[in-house]
Amino acid sequence: MPITPAHFRVLNTLRHWDVYIDAIFFLGGISKDQVLEAFKAQIFFDDQDTHLKPASILVPSGKVPYRSNSQLQLIDLKTLTLKRVDALKALKGKKK
């Protein structure tokens, strides 16, 4: 089963809630609590309790549920990435 990238889930959830933000960081698999403390984060969202527990000591934290039947699983990320790379190359070619 493919895993939907975290940033898609977060962005779609925020849009659904009509929440607008100035900055957002996606931390991948690194320790969240140390980064949140260093950046003086105001709020934290994650889909895993193992990340939420230590983070919740520092900042308000909320769980973003992950639906296994999400339509985002249908996205072919490799093709999407290749199309983006091709588009960026085309833009660079036009600027010359």
N, C-alpha and C positions, 0 to 999 in steps of 0.2 A: 504494500500500500504506500503510495507516495505521500510525502509529508509536505503540507502547504507551508510556504515560507512565513515566518512569524510576521514580517512586515505587512504582508497582505491581510492577515487576520486582524492585526492591530488597526491598520488604516480603515478597513471596512467597518470594524466595530465603532471607531470614533466617528466616521461619517454617518453611520446608522443612528448614533446618539446625538448627532448634530453638534459635535464637539470640535472646536477649532483650536489649534495649538501653534505656538511660535517656533518650537524646536522639538525634535524627537531623535532619540538615539536607539539603535538596535544593537544589542550587545552580544548576540550569538551565544556561545557556550561559556563565556567567561563569568567570573564571580560578579554578581550584580551589586551586592551591598557595598563593596569598596568603591565601585564606580559611582553609585548613587550618592555616597557620602562626599566623594571628591567633587562632584558637579553640583552638590547641594540641590539635588532633585526635589521637586515639589510633589510628585506623584509617580507611581510605578505600576505597570500592568504586566502580567505574565500569564502563561497558560499552565505553569507547573508550580505545584505547592512547594517543591524543594527550593525554588527561587523566591517565592513569595514570603516564606517564613522569615528568613534573615532580613530581607528588604523591609518588611513591615515594621521592624524594630526602629528603622530610620525614617521612613516616609510612609504616608498613606499608600496602601497597595491594594490592587484589585485583580481578581482572576478573570481572564478572558477565556471563556469556554471554547473548546475546539470541537466542532462537529465533524465526525468522521465521514458524513455524507455531503460535506461541503462541495459546492460547485467549483471551488478553487482547485480541487484535485484534478480537474479536467484540463488545467493549463499546462501546456507543454513548455516548461521553463527553458529547455535547451533551445528550442526554435525561437521563443520569445527573445532570449538573450542574443542569439545570432542575428535576428532582425534588427535589434537595437544597435548592435555593433555595425552592421551594414549601413544603417541610417546615419550613425555618427561619422562613418568614413565618407559618406556622400556629402554631409554637411561640411566636413573639413575640406573636401575637394572643391566645393563651391566658393569657399572663402579665399582660395589662392588666387 
